[in-house]
Amino acid sequence: MSAGEFFNLHGNDVDVSSNQCAWVRLRGRDTKSGKGRSIPLHDADLARWLKAAPAQGTLPTHESFYRSFKAACEALGLPTSVDDIRETSVWSYPSAGGAW
């Protein structure tokens, strides 16, 4: 999920009806590619928070998130771009013994 997709979530985009896992269901108009997709969420607490946060106004703003994220990354000596971290983790995960 891209940052833009995250910051534009609506409560009805999160489906918590399954006992197995919850889903974020992105509509095509909300994605860069124009294609809808579903993203599984295996953390029930996170799913419930994502469902409620937009209506409660507790979803962070794009600006406040990036300001906090950048400060945390700088303190840890990590790249300060979300895309750099996402790509680094995708490529590093298998070499650290992870399996897709």
C-alpha positions in Angstrom: 0.0 0.0 0.0 1.4 3.3 -1.0 1.4 6.3 1.4 -1.1 8.1 -0.8 -3.4 5.1 -0.6 -3.0 4.9 3.2 -3.7 8.6 3.8 -6.8 8.4 1.7 -8.4 5.4 3.4 -12.0 5.5 4.4 -13.6 3.3 7.1 -15.6 1.4 4.5 -12.3 0.4 2.7 -11.5 -1.9 5.7 -13.5 -5.2 5.8 -13.3 -6.9 9.3 -16.2 -9.4 8.6 -13.9 -12.4 8.2 -12.8 -14.5 11.2 -9.6 -15.4 9.4 -8.2 -11.9 8.6 -9.4 -8.5 7.7 -8.9 -6.8 4.3 -8.2 -3.4 3.0 -10.1 -3.2 -0.2 -8.7 -0.4 -2.5 -10.9 0.7 -5.4 -9.3 1.4 -8.8 -9.9 5.1 -8.5 -7.8 5.2 -5.3 -4.7 3.5 -6.7 -1.9 4.8 -9.0 -2.5 1.9 -11.4 -6.2 2.4 -11.6 -6.7 -1.2 -10.6 -8.4 -2.2 -7.4 -6.8 -4.7 -5.1 -7.2 -6.3 -1.6 -4.5 -6.3 1.1 -4.8 -8.9 3.9 -4.4 -7.6 7.5 -3.6 -10.4 10.0 -3.6 -8.0 13.0 -7.1 -7.6 14.3 -6.4 -4.6 16.4 -4.8 -2.8 13.5 -7.7 -3.6 11.3 -10.2 -2.3 13.8 -8.2 0.9 14.2 -7.9 1.4 10.5 -11.7 1.0 10.2 -12.4 3.5 12.9 -9.6 6.1 12.5 -10.8 8.0 9.4 -14.2 8.8 11.0 -12.6 9.6 14.4 -10.1 11.9 12.8 -7.2 9.8 14.3 -5.5 8.9 11.1 -2.3 11.0 11.0 -2.0 13.6 8.3 0.5 13.1 5.5 2.6 16.0 6.8 2.7 15.0 10.5 3.5 11.3 9.6 6.4 12.2 7.4 7.8 14.7 9.9 7.8 12.1 12.6 9.0 9.3 10.3 11.9 11.4 9.0 13.0 12.3 12.6 12.9 8.7 13.7 14.9 7.5 10.6 17.5 10.2 11.1 17.9 9.2 14.7 18.4 5.5 13.7 20.7 6.3 10.7 18.2 4.9 8.2 17.1 6.3 4.8 14.4 8.9 5.3 12.3 8.0 2.3 9.4 5.6 2.8 10.0 4.2 -0.7 13.7 3.6 0.1 12.8 1.7 3.3 10.1 -0.3 1.6 12.4 -1.3 -1.3 15.3 -2.0 1.1 13.1 -4.3 3.3 11.8 -6.1 0.2 15.3 -6.9 -1.0 16.8 -7.5 2.4 14.1 -9.9 3.7 15.0 -13.0 1.7 18.8 -12.5 2.3 18.0 -12.4 6.1 16.4 -15.8 5.8 12.8 -14.7 5.2 10.6 -16.5 2.6 7.8 -15.1 0.6 
